[in-house]
Amino acid sequence: MSQYDVAIIGSGPGGYVAAIRCAQLGMKTAIIEKYATLGGTCLNVGCIPSKALLDSSHHYEDAIKHFEDHGIEVPGEVKVNLEKMIGRKQAVVDQTTKGIQFLMDKNKIDVFEGLGSFTDATHITIKKSDGKTEAIEAKNTIIATGSKPSSLPFIKLDKERVITSTEALELKEIPKHMIVIGGGVIGLELGQVYKRLGSEVTVVEFMDRIIPGMDAALSKELMKVMKKQKVKFNLAHKVKSVTRKGKEVIVKADNKKGEEVTFTGDYCLVSVGRRPYTDGLNADAAGVALDDKGRVAVNDHLQTNVPNIYAIGDVVRGAMLAHKAEEEGTMVAEILAGQKPHIDYNLIPGVVYTWPEVAAVGKTEEELKDAGMVYKVGQFPMRALGRARASMDIDGFVKILADAKTDEVLGVHMIGARCADLITEGVTAMEFRASAEDIARMSHAHPTYAEAVKEAALAATENRPIHI
């Protein structure tokens, strides 16, 4: 039986980063992956493929709507080849997952393909696809088994017409009318992909606003922009049934008045969140406790109730984000090496990869109000930037929240072009506990979208933005 200092169950961003860091720190490391390719949900059926389709559909939308304004004339009709678009997406996925395999080889990490299950706290059985099993022994284990799409109890996911995000990445045709249940990140991103390609898209959301976990100003602005893109929204609607009749899907919901509303389409994307995935882990055999939400229960060091077993990423509490999982994987590896790492969960950014992009870090205005904090707000519109006008990406704004007494930045919220990249400036500033004035006095290259961050900081500092 092979023996290891640490075994990681799951090879998503949390798992493979943990494996690499453990190997870097001199531990004999094994990683166990249920599927034939490494990378987990993120690389195979999540972050990477969805961004590939977002980028492809964005190019198509630019070609049919914006090229002419830029003086670009395309002879003939611009058409979508969905099969080729999906093929390019898969090529990106394949290249990325092969890159993870290269990193495993480079760091001398043993990779086991199969379902990893505990037999006790130090032994793991790996059941392979051919039914054969193999056992390994590990002094320490990191559970990184991630999450799966959630559904509603009354919905039957046939994965043909009533689908999750996984199937939405592999469609063979462009839907005529896609009904999206859930106005969160996944539903809005994939809804926008198919809207650009020609689908009618209707979003049905239980809450009274989309992206409900983010600052209300971002929710309002994103919905305004997506309405201009002809996406239809039905907020405060409680879905109560989803039925399929041939190629037709019927969704029934009660609106905020309690009236029944019916939506009919040819596809229904169910995007109501994700659930922690522990199926087949056999956590009981190792004595590992789960919480009331089915997550692996951990302490502040991501240690379970069994001292040599840790858990990270979507399978534990906190935001289900790939980069959060990566930080946790690194943290556990360094704890095992005797170091004292730390994660400030308030400074894990959140991003929605629609266009315009939405990004945020720190406290929302609603959270500051609820906490009774006295704060200042500085906001600057993207349309006031020369760079935004040059690129015709004028929607959105940057909003900075700062402590009214100390001027320390408490939250940065933005919507606009390239905000997924811009938010890192906010994260960096807050990691160093910068004031709004600190950001305002930094030189920002001109012309850039980042100038909106400087201007919002000026607005928060002394209400003196330059360009409005």
Summary of the structure (lengths in Angstrom):
residues: 468
radius of gyration: 23.6
end to end distance: 68.8
largest distance: 68.8
contacts: 1647
relative contact order: 0.12
helix: 35%
strand: 26%
